Amino acid sequence: MSTPTITRGTRRKRGPSPSRFELAPWLLLAPFLALFTLTFILPIIAAIQASFTRITRRGLFGEAGVHSEFAGFGNYAQALGDEAFVASIGRMIVFGIVQVPIMILLCTVLALLLESASAKWPAFFRAAYFLPYGVPGVIATILWSFLYVPGLSPIIDAASAVGLEVDFLGPQSILWSIANIVTWSYTGYNMLIVIAQLKAIPGEIYEAARLDGAGPLRVAWHIQLPLISPALVLTTVFSIIGTLQLFAEAQVLMSVAPAIDSQYTPNLSAYTTAFAYNDYNVAAAQSVLIALAAFALSFAFLRLTNRKSS
């Protein structure tokens, strides 16, 4: 039996060294990490640094230059001492308590109806319900303002014809007029998240439920709703964060609604402080406080849902 001979010129192939395996994921992630750092991490660090800084101009007319110094929590104290800013946060909390549950309920009902066995043209209606999300917030607010402004709104004209007085832009109703725009814009987006979770439910579960004689309502209540709870938690957290970030709707409606001032929402207040009063450091402190409020509310909601599930 002859043994294989190894010629002098052949060499055994070596696999890549372990260091290459370790570096490969980081090389692939490098573009994302660089972009994430430049567009997310650095702005946060800059905002936090600016919130602890005070800018002073020396000289009678500022001719001696600009001097920055550590302000401690002085900017935060000034931000929290602004009653209009604190009131805007409270206003948005009330807004979220009412608007977020209504929107989550609507998107859940729409998702369940579109994924039911008797639904007709589900793809068409999914696209139709999602379409408002594709409209930018500024354009959506302008479109709805035609239904809110007296003299332009067919709704107000129809109500006046039957003797009803409707004021969508009044002090008592403007907050809920904004809530209507937000609900119209984001219900379809949240619905798609819920539908994606519904499609992940194995078909065997539905077959077992049908064999047990469960009807559509029992399937929805006892099977679908418990299994889509992670999607509902996700959409609720997104909605809580988005509530405190409300900006475009209030800014656009401010020109036609006297009830909206320049500090009606927290983001609008920070924007006004920065670009109308040129106090960027206090505006940075307000931005950090908005982020902390969104984090605290989201964390409290997650703790509450986790406690109920356990």
C-alpha positions in Angstrom: 0.0 0.0 0.0 1.6 3.2 -1.1 1.6 6.3 1.1 0.9 9.7 -0.4 3.9 11.8 -0.9 4.0 15.5 -0.1 6.1 17.4 -2.6 8.4 20.1 -1.3 6.6 22.9 -3.1 3.2 22.3 -1.5 2.2 24.0 1.7 -0.6 23.3 4.1 -3.3 26.0 4.0 -3.8 27.8 7.1 -7.1 29.2 8.2 -7.5 32.8 9.2 -6.0 33.7 12.6 -8.4 34.2 15.5 -7.6 37.9 15.5 -9.2 38.3 12.1 -12.4 36.7 13.3 -12.4 39.1 16.2 -11.9 42.2 14.0 -14.3 41.3 11.3 -17.5 42.2 13.2 -16.0 45.5 14.3 -14.9 46.4 10.8 -18.5 45.7 9.5 -20.0 47.8 12.4 -17.5 50.6 12.0 -19.6 52.8 9.6 -22.7 52.5 11.7 -20.8 53.2 15.0 -19.1 56.2 13.4 -22.5 57.6 12.2 -24.2 56.7 15.5 -21.5 58.5 17.4 -21.6 61.6 15.3 -25.4 62.0 15.0 -26.5 60.6 18.4 -23.8 60.4 21.1 -21.9 63.6 20.4 -25.1 65.8 20.3 -26.2 64.4 23.6 -22.8 65.0 25.2 -22.8 68.6 23.7 -26.3 69.3 25.1 -25.4 68.0 28.6 -22.2 70.1 28.5 -24.1 73.2 27.4 -26.7 72.7 30.1 -24.0 73.1 32.8 -22.4 76.1 31.1 -23.1 79.8 31.3 -22.1 82.2 28.6 -21.3 85.8 29.6 -20.2 88.7 27.4 -17.6 91.0 28.9 -17.5 94.7 28.4 -20.2 97.3 28.1 -21.2 96.1 24.6 -19.5 92.7 24.7 -16.4 94.0 23.0 -14.2 92.2 25.6 -15.2 88.9 24.2 -17.3 85.9 25.3 -16.5 84.0 28.4 -18.0 80.6 29.4 -18.0 79.3 32.9 -19.4 76.3 34.8 -23.0 77.1 35.9 -23.7 74.0 38.0 -27.4 73.5 38.2 -28.2 77.1 37.6 -29.6 76.6 34.1 -31.8 73.7 35.4 -33.1 75.9 38.2 -33.9 78.6 35.7 -35.7 76.1 33.5 -37.7 74.6 36.3 -38.5 78.2 37.6 -40.2 78.9 34.3 -43.9 78.3 35.0 -44.8 78.2 31.3 -42.2 75.4 30.7 -43.4 73.3 33.7 -47.0 73.9 32.6 -46.2 72.6 29.1 -44.9 69.3 30.5 -48.0 68.9 32.6 -50.1 69.7 29.6 -48.4 67.0 27.6 -48.8 64.5 30.4 -52.5 65.1 30.3 -52.4 64.9 26.5 -50.7 61.5 26.7 -53.0 60.1 29.3 -56.0 60.6 27.0 -54.5 60.4 23.5 -52.1 57.4 23.8 -54.7 54.8 25.1 -57.2 55.9 22.4 -54.6 55.5 19.7 -53.3 52.2 21.0 -56.9 50.9 21.2 -57.6 52.1 17.6 -54.5 50.5 16.1 -55.2 47.2 17.9 -58.8 47.0 16.7 -57.7 47.8 13.1 -54.9 45.2 13.2 -57.3 42.5 14.6 -59.9 43.4 11.9 -57.4 43.3 9.1 -55.9 40.0 10.2 -59.2 38.3 10.7 -60.2 35.5 8.3 -63.2 37.4 7.0 -61.2 40.6 6.1 -61.6 41.7 2.5 -58.8 43.5 0.7 -56.5 43.7 3.7 -53.5 44.9 1.8 -55.4 47.8 0.4 -56.7 48.9 3.8 -53.3 48.4 5.4 -51.9 50.8 2.9 -54.8 53.2 3.3 -54.5 53.3 7.1 -50.7 53.7 6.9 -50.8 56.5 4.3 -51.3 59.4 6.9 -48.0 58.4 8.5 -46.3 59.2 5.2 -47.6 62.8 5.3 -45.1 65.1 7.2 -46.4 66.6 10.4 -46.4 70.1 9.1 -48.4 69.2 6.0 -50.8 67.1 8.0 -51.4 70.1 10.4 -52.0 72.4 7.5 -54.5 70.0 6.0 -56.4 69.7 9.2 -56.3 73.4 9.8 -58.7 73.8 6.9 -61.1 71.8 8.9 -60.5 73.8 12.1 -60.5 77.4 10.9 -63.9 79.2 10.8 -64.9 80.2 7.3 -62.8 77.4 5.7 -64.1 74.4 7.6 -67.1 72.6 6.1 -67.6 70.9 9.5 -68.0 74.3 11.2 -70.3 75.4 8.4 -72.5 72.3 8.7 -72.7 72.6 12.5 -73.7 76.3 12.2 -76.4 75.3 9.7 -78.1 73.2 12.4 -77.5 75.8 15.2 -74.3 74.3 16.8 -71.3 76.4 17.7 -68.0 74.5 17.2 -64.7 76.0 18.1 -61.8 73.7 17.3 -59.2 76.3 18.1 -60.5 77.5 21.4 -58.6 77.3 24.7 -60.7 74.3 25.9 -60.5 72.3 22.6 -57.2 73.1 20.9 -55.3 70.4 22.8 -57.7 67.8 21.6 -57.6 69.1 18.1 -53.9 68.5 18.2 -54.5 65.0 19.6 -56.8 64.3 16.7 -54.0 65.2 14.2 -51.5 63.0 16.1 -53.9 60.1 16.3 -54.7 60.4 12.5 -51.0 60.5 11.7 -49.6 57.6 13.8 -52.4 55.1 14.2 -51.5 53.4 11.0 -47.8 53.2 11.9 -48.6 51.5 15.2 -51.1 49.3 13.5 -48.3 47.8 11.3 -46.2 47.0 14.3 -49.2 45.1 15.8 -49.9 43.3 12.5 -46.3 42.2 12.4 -46.7 40.6 15.8 -49.9 39.0 14.8 -48.3 37.4 11.7 -45.7 35.9 14.0 -48.4 33.8 15.8 -48.1 30.2 14.7 -51.0 28.9 12.7 -51.2 25.8 14.9 -52.6 27.9 17.7 -55.5 29.1 15.6 -56.2 25.5 14.4 -56.3 24.3 18.0 -58.6 27.1 19.0 -61.0 26.3 16.1 -61.0 22.6 17.1 -62.0 23.7 20.7 -64.9 25.6 19.2 -63.5 29.1 19.9 -65.1 31.9 18.0 -63.4 35.1 16.6 -64.0 37.1 19.8 -62.6 34.4 22.1 -59.6 33.9 19.8 -58.9 37.7 19.8 -59.3 38.0 23.6 -57.7 34.9 24.8 -55.0 34.2 22.2 -54.2 37.2 20.0 -54.2 40.0 22.7 -51.9 38.1 25.1 -49.5 37.2 22.4 -49.2 40.7 20.9 -48.6 42.4 24.3 -44.9 43.0 23.5 -46.0 45.0 20.4 -48.5 46.9 22.4 -45.9 47.8 25.0 -43.5 48.9 22.3 -46.0 51.1 20.6 -47.1 52.6 23.9 -43.5 53.5 24.8 -42.9 55.1 21.4 -46.1 57.1 21.9 -45.1 58.3 25.3 -41.8 59.5 24.0 -43.5 61.1 21.0 -45.9 62.9 23.2 -43.2 64.9 25.0 -41.6 65.6 21.6 -44.7 67.3 20.1 -43.6 70.3 18.2 -44.7 70.7 14.5 -48.4 70.6 15.2 -48.4 73.3 17.8 -46.0 75.5 15.9 -48.1 75.4 12.7 -51.4 75.9 14.5 -50.0 78.8 16.5 -50.6 81.2 13.6 -54.4 80.4 13.6 -55.0 79.5 17.2 -54.6 82.3 19.8 -54.8 79.7 22.6 -51.3 78.4 21.6 -48.4 80.4 22.8 -44.7 80.0 22.1 -44.3 77.7 25.1 -47.3 75.5 24.6 -45.3 72.2 24.4 -42.0 71.4 26.0 -40.1 71.2 22.7 -41.7 74.4 21.5 -40.6 76.1 24.8 -37.0 74.9 24.3 -37.1 76.1 20.7 -38.4 79.5 21.8 -35.8 79.8 24.5 -33.0 79.0 22.1 -33.9 80.9 19.0 -36.2 83.7 20.3 -34.4 84.6 23.5 -30.9 83.4 22.4 -30.4 81.5 25.7 -29.0 78.3 24.3 -27.8 77.0 27.7 -31.2 77.2 29.4 -32.7 75.6 26.2 -30.1 72.8 26.6 -31.2 72.3 30.2 -34.8 72.2 29.1 -34.0 69.6 26.4 -32.2 67.4 29.0 -35.2 67.7 31.3 -37.6 66.7 28.5 -35.4 63.6 27.8 -35.4 62.7 31.5 -39.1 63.1 31.7 -39.6 60.8 28.7 -37.2 58.3 30.2 -38.9 58.4 33.6 -42.4 57.9 32.1 -41.3 55.1 29.8 -39.4 53.4 32.6 -42.4 53.6 34.9 -44.7 52.2 32.3 -42.3 49.3 31.6 -42.0 48.5 35.3 -45.8 48.6 35.6 -46.3 46.2 32.6 -43.6 43.9 33.8 -45.1 43.7 37.3 -48.5 42.8 35.8 -47.0 40.1 33.5 -45.1 38.5 36.4 
